[in-house]
Every structure is written in C-alpha cells, then in structure tokens.
Amino acid sequence: MAVNARSIEVPKTHKRWADVYSLISVVLVVGLVSVTALLADAANTDMATRVGMFVTMTAVVIVVSIWQAAGLAVARVHRILLEQQDEMGLDR
C-alpha cells in the first residue's frame, strides 16, 4: 500500500466534514436539552419525563458517533478508489 499525499489528505478531508456535522449535532443537543431542562423545572415535571430527557441525550450521542463513523468509512472507500486509480495509471 503506497502512501502518498492524496492518501493522507483523503481521511483529513472526510474527517473534517464528519467533525463539523458532529459539532452541529452536539450544539443542537446541548441547546435542546438545556431548554428542555428549563421547561421541565418550570413545569415541575415528574421523574419519568426527566429520564426521557436523558434517553434522548443518549440517542444524540449515538448519532454523533454515527457521523464520525460515516466520515471515516467514506474516507476509507475514497482512499481505496484512489489507490485503484493509481494502480491502473488513471488520473483524477
């Protein structure tokens, strides 16, 4: 497996957009959970509702993990395709 500038740049590019989407997800989750917690306190909600909030937070963490995994999977596929092009002597 040859390591060249393109094979190093590909994971960086895809990791970058995965990080952006993950960051957006985290900001939205923190904002939504904060607003929900404030509303729950103001409405004196029961424990079941508050547990639902924590379950929702867990689901969002899973979504953020999926964005990261998707970014790395796409980077791997892209890198494999570039390596195949290099072996065949094709240019982009």
Residue, then its C-alpha position, 0 to 999 in steps of 0.5 A: m500500500a503506497v502512501n502518498a499525499r492524496s492518501i493522507e489528505v483523503p481521511k483529513t478531508h472526510k474527517r473534517w466534514a464528519d467533525v463539523y456535522s458532529l459539532i452541529s449535532v452536539v450544539l443542537v443537543v446541548g441547546l435542546v436539552s438545556v431548554t428542555a431542562l428549563l421547561a421541565d423545572a418550570a413545569n415541575t415535571d415528574m421523574a419519568t419525563r426527566v429520564g426521557m430527557f436523558v434517553t434522548m441525550t443518549a440517542v444524540v450521542i449515538v448519532v454523533s458517533i454515527w457521523q464520525a463513523a460515516g466520515l471515516a468509512v467514506a474516507r476509507v472507500h475514497r482512499i481505496l478508489l484512489e489507490q485503484q486509480d493509481e494502480m491502473g495509471l488513471d488520473r483524477 
